């Protein structure tokens, strides 16, 4: 895996484990730099989101000097949120991707009540947009505009 990462074929995202949940801490997720190669539309979209968020982290490191990390969160009961962005080791937001317009993920609700993550986003490819407390459901294009990913 190290060789494939060194030639920019893929990259790994480590897990984030805040103290109040029983997080899975020794696993990681693998993504491809060239997400267009992925055949499954859902996996391709998740990889696209991961790539944009990782580039966002790299940009903030380069322009602001902050230590940025892209992680994911999963507990031992297999509840998962796809991405957590950390700035100087503190979570600033989490993102769950969905390929279609769906109700707020129960996993987002669970982690929003038990973690210090201030904002949660559920992004999708549709047009639906609404918020419930600190959880925002919106199209991926809107999310990119809000977080200045483009």
N, C-alpha and C positions, 0 to 999 in steps of 0.2 A: 504494500500500500504506500509506503514511503516513496518508492520510486515513481509510482503513478502520480503522487502528489507533487513531487519535485519537477515533473515535466508538465504540470498544469493540466492533467487529465481529470483529476477529481480533487475534492477536498472533504475534510471531515468536520462535523460540528459536534462538540462535546455537550454533555448534559449539564443542566443547571439544577442545583439542589438546595433550595432554601431550607432553613432548619425546621420549620413547622410542618413539613410534609415528609412522608417516607419516600424520598426521591430515589430513583434508580440513578446511581452516580457513575457507574463504570461502563456505560454504553455510549456509543456515538452513532451518528447518522452520516451516511456517505452521499455526496452530491457530485454531479458532473459539471465541469466548467461549461462545456458545450451542451446545454440542456436541450437543444433542438434535436439531438440524436435519440432522445427517449421516445419510444413509441406510444406508451400510455398517456392519454391527455391529462389525467389527474396527476400522475407522477411528473410529467413535463411541466405542468403549472407550478407544482410545489418546488421543483428545481429552479424555475424562473424566479419565483419569489425569494428563494434562498440566495440566488446569485445577486439579485438586486439589493437585498439586505446586507450581504457581505461586502458588496461594493460601497454601500452607504457607510458601513463601519470603517472601511479602509479610507474613504474620503474624509470622514471626521477625524480619524487618526492623523492624516496628512495635513489637514487644514487647521485643526484646533489643538492638536497635540494630546488629545484625550486617549486613554487606553480603552479601546472598543473591543467588544467580543460578541459573537453571534453564537447563541446556545439554543437548546431546546429543553423542555421540561417534561418529565414522565415520572409517575409514581409507581409503586409496586403493584397497584391495582390496574396498571396500564392506561390510566388517564394521561393524556398527552396534549400539549400545546406545541405546535410545530417550531416556533422560533421565539426566543427571548433575546432582546438586545440589551447589553450591559455597557454602561459608561463608567469607567473607573471602578469596576467591580460592583456597581449598583444597577439593578434593572431599571430601564426607562420605559420600555413597552414590550408587549408580547403580541405575536401575530399567529393566527390560525388561518389556514387557507381552506377554502371549500370550492369545489369545481362548479357548484350551482348555488342559487340563492336558497338559503336554508335558515331555519330558526337558529338562535344563538346556541352555540355548542354548550352542552352541559359541562364539558371539561373547562371551558373558559370561565363559566360561573363558579365552578369548584375552586379553581386556582385564584380567581379574583378575590375570593373570600379568605384565602389562606396564605397568600404570598404578599410580599411588599412591592409587587409590580404595580405601578400607578395606572397604566393604561393597557387595555386589551383591544385588539383589532381582529375582526373576522372578515377576511377579504375574499371576494368571489369575482366571477366574470360577468355577472348580471348587472342590473341597474338599481336594485333595492338598496336603500340607505336609511339607517336609523340608529339610535343609541339607547342604551339602557344602563344607567349609572356610568361606570367607567369602561363599559364594553361598547365598541362601535362596530356596526356591521356596514360595510361599504364596498363598492366596486374597487378592484385592484388599481384602476387608473386614478380614482379619487385618493386612495391611500398614497400612491406615488406622489401626487401633487401636495398633499398635506405634509408628508415627511420629506419632500424635496428629493425624491429618489431619481427623478429624471432631469 
